[in-house]
Amino acid sequence: MKTPIPIVPVRSCLQPDAATAAAGIVQRKLHIAVLRYDPQQLHVAPHWQTYVLDDAPGMTLFIALTEIRERLDPSLQFDFVCRAGICGSCAMLVDGRPALACRTLTKNLQASFRLAPLPVFELIGDLSVNTGKWMRGMSERLQAWVHQQETRPDLTRLEARMDPEHAEKIYELDRCIECGCCVSACGTARMREDFVGAVGLNKIARFRQDPRDTRSDADFYELVGDDDGVFGCMSLLGCHDVCPKQLPLQTQIAFVRRKMAAMGWK
């Protein structure tokens, strides 16, 4: 029988800055409970471990986790690349809500909060999950690239012109960073393993509106015209609420559903 490791609070070695100490200001203590589990260590059961840090002005959750890993517990696993809300690597559950660690200010959180890995995705360890594997499989399944009739494109030809307003609409949908927040907030994705999620439906909307893509609505219907596609969406719109890039997911899902419903009636 697996014996869980007891939760032992670990206090930060960070010291308050001189200005704060001179002013007699008491810094807020952050009690960060992290769900710890390494699939490679099956003898250690999943457990919560609490770390105590001094809060600081402008501190993000990413900075707090970095302080824990560099000064308190180097075994803590979490992901980061850009630290600027672009790569999507640091997505995790913050008190049960998907968010980016690098965009979450600790001042906006309670003094005690919990962090857990995103559900749905394969767990690597602690707060680290393999979103890339899921995203690649979804993109290949939905053929997320521009389809054209010509088999050998002319590389010397000038790029096709596009109305600036239309190009801006497509660019808006291309801002998706594939962080996985929308998938983790989706009720259908928790019940249907093959559901493409809002990120997949957003890709379909993007290529459906691209004038360079020669696919018909019938072609797109073959990809998402079922319960694992747009008709599996329960319209709870958790995806829309948690998207860190504030993409118009609600609008795009409705757009795809109307187009696919029209095909189903034919």
ZAMARGU-4260 file (C-alpha; in steps of 0.2 Angstrom, whole numbers, plus 5000, padded with zeros to 4 digits):
<rodrens>
0) 5000/5000/5000 | 5007/5017/4995 | 5011/5028/5010 | 5008/5047/5006 | 5022/5059/5011
5) 5017/5071/5025 | 5015/5089/5020 | 5029/5099/5028 | 5028/5117/5026 | 5045/5125/5019
10) 5049/5143/5023 | 5057/5154/5011 | 5074/5160/5013 | 5070/5177/5005 | 5073/5192/5016
15) 5062/5207/5016 | 5070/5222/5007 | 5078/5236/5017 | 5064/5249/5012 | 5050/5237/5018
20) 5059/5233/5034 | 5063/5251/5038 | 5045/5256/5035 | 5040/5242/5047 | 5028/5235/5034
25) 5024/5217/5037 | 5025/5207/5021 | 5011/5195/5017 | 5015/5177/5018 | 5010/5166/5003
30) 5005/5148/5007 | 5007/5139/4991 | 5000/5121/4991 | 5007/5111/4976 | 5000/5094/4970
35) 5016/5083/4969 | 5017/5067/4959 | 5030/5060/4948 | 5023/5045/4937 | 5041/5038/4936
40) 5040/5036/4955 | 5025/5024/4958 | 5030/5021/4976 | 5026/5039/4980 | 5008/5043/4981
45) 5001/5060/4975 | 5001/5072/4989 | 5000/5091/4993 | 5016/5100/4998 | 5015/5117/5005
50) 5028/5131/5003 | 5028/5147/5012 | 5035/5163/5003 | 5035/5182/5007 | 5025/5190/4994
55) 5032/5205/4984 | 5026/5219/4973 | 5024/5214/4955 | 5027/5195/4960 | 5020/5183/4947
60) 5016/5165/4951 | 5030/5161/4939 | 5042/5171/4950 | 5036/5162/4965 | 5038/5145/4958
65) 5055/5149/4952 | 5060/5155/4970 | 5054/5139/4977 | 5063/5128/4964 | 5080/5138/4965
70) 5080/5141/4984 | 5069/5129/4992 | 5065/5113/4982 | 5075/5109/4966 | 5064/5094/4963
75) 5048/5104/4959 | 5043/5102/4941 | 5034/5115/4931 | 5037/5122/4913 | 5041/5139/4906
80) 5050/5146/4891 | 5045/5164/4886 | 5039/5171/4903 | 5028/5183/4893 | 5012/5174/4890
85) 5017/5169/4872 | 5023/5151/4873 | 5009/5144/4884 | 5021/5132/4893 | 5017/5138/4911
90) 4998/5134/4911 | 4992/5126/4927 | 4977/5125/4938 | 4977/5140/4951 | 4964/5136/4964
95) 4955/5125/4951 | 4955/5138/4937 | 4967/5136/4922 | 4979/5151/4920 | 4996/5155/4915
100) 5009/5156/4929 | 5018/5171/4921 | 5002/5181/4919 | 4995/5178/4936 | 5000/5191/4949
105) 5001/5184/4967 | 4993/5200/4974 | 4977/5195/4965 | 4977/5178/4974 | 4972/5173/4992
110) 4986/5171/5004 | 4984/5153/5003 | 4980/5144/4987 | 4983/5128/4978 | 4992/5123/4961
115) 4989/5108/4951 | 4993/5101/4934 | 4981/5104/4919 | 4969/5089/4918 | 4966/5080/4901
120) 4984/5080/4896 | 4998/5067/4899 | 5006/5071/4916 | 5025/5073/4916 | 5027/5077/4934
125) 5020/5089/4947 | 5014/5104/4937 | 5022/5099/4921 | 5010/5091/4907 | 5013/5086/4889
130) 5002/5098/4880 | 5013/5097/4864 | 5008/5079/4861 | 4990/5082/4862 | 4991/5098/4851
135) 5001/5089/4838 | 4989/5075/4837 | 4974/5087/4836 | 4982/5097/4822 | 4986/5082/4812
140) 4969/5075/4814 | 4961/5092/4808 | 4974/5094/4794 | 4977/5112/4801 | 4986/5119/4786
145) 4981/5128/4771 | 4975/5116/4757 | 4977/5121/4739 | 4973/5112/4723 | 4990/5114/4715
150) 5002/5100/4720 | 5018/5109/4716 | 5016/5127/4721 | 5025/5141/4712 | 5038/5147/4724
155) 5042/5162/4713 | 5024/5169/4713 | 5020/5184/4723 | 5009/5180/4739 | 4991/5181/4736
160) 4983/5198/4741 | 4970/5199/4755 | 4959/5212/4761 | 4967/5220/4777 | 4952/5218/4787
165) 4950/5200/4782 | 4968/5197/4786 | 4966/5205/4803 | 4952/5193/4807 | 4962/5178/4803
170) 4977/5185/4812 | 4966/5186/4828 | 4962/5168/4827 | 4981/5164/4824 | 4985/5172/4841
175) 4981/5155/4850 | 4996/5149/4860 | 4990/5132/4862 | 4992/5133/4881 | 4978/5120/4884
180) 4968/5131/4896 | 4953/5130/4886 | 4954/5111/4884 | 4956/5109/4903 | 4941/5120/4907
185) 4930/5110/4894 | 4917/5098/4902 | 4916/5088/4885 | 4935/5086/4885 | 4934/5078/4902
190) 4921/5066/4896 | 4926/5063/4878 | 4944/5058/4875 | 4943/5062/4856 | 4935/5079/4858
195) 4945/5092/4848 | 4941/5106/4860 | 4939/5124/4858 | 4957/5125/4851 | 4953/5113/4837
200) 4937/5122/4833 | 4946/5138/4833 | 4958/5131/4820 | 4944/5125/4809 | 4936/5143/4810
205) 4953/5150/4805 | 4955/5140/4789 | 4937/5141/4785 | 4939/5159/4783 | 4955/5159/4774
210) 4952/5163/4756 | 4968/5153/4751 | 4961/5137/4758 | 4951/5127/4744 | 4942/5115/4756
215) 4923/5115/4755 | 4911/5115/4770 | 4909/5096/4766 | 4927/5093/4769 | 4927/5102/4786
220) 4911/5093/4790 | 4921/5076/4788 | 4933/5083/4801 | 4922/5091/4815 | 4904/5087/4810
225) 4901/5074/4824 | 4900/5073/4843 | 4919/5073/4844 | 4919/5089/4835 | 4908/5104/4835
230) 4892/5095/4840 | 4900/5088/4856 | 4901/5106/4863 | 4889/5108/4877 | 4890/5127/4876
235) 4896/5129/4894 | 4909/5141/4887 | 4922/5138/4900 | 4935/5139/4886 | 4930/5157/4882
240) 4931/5162/4900 | 4948/5156/4904 | 4957/5159/4887 | 4973/5170/4892 | 4973/5178/4875
245) 4955/5183/4876 | 4951/5175/4859 | 4933/5176/4853 | 4930/5157/4856 | 4912/5158/4859
250) 4909/5167/4842 | 4920/5155/4832 | 4912/5139/4839 | 4895/5147/4835 | 4902/5151/4817
255) 4908/5133/4814 | 4892/5125/4822 | 4881/5135/4810 | 4891/5130/4795 | 4892/5112/4800
260) 4873/5111/4804 | 4869/5118/4787 | 4879/5104/4779 | 4870/5091/4790 | 4853/5097/4784
265) 4858/5094/4766
</rodrens>
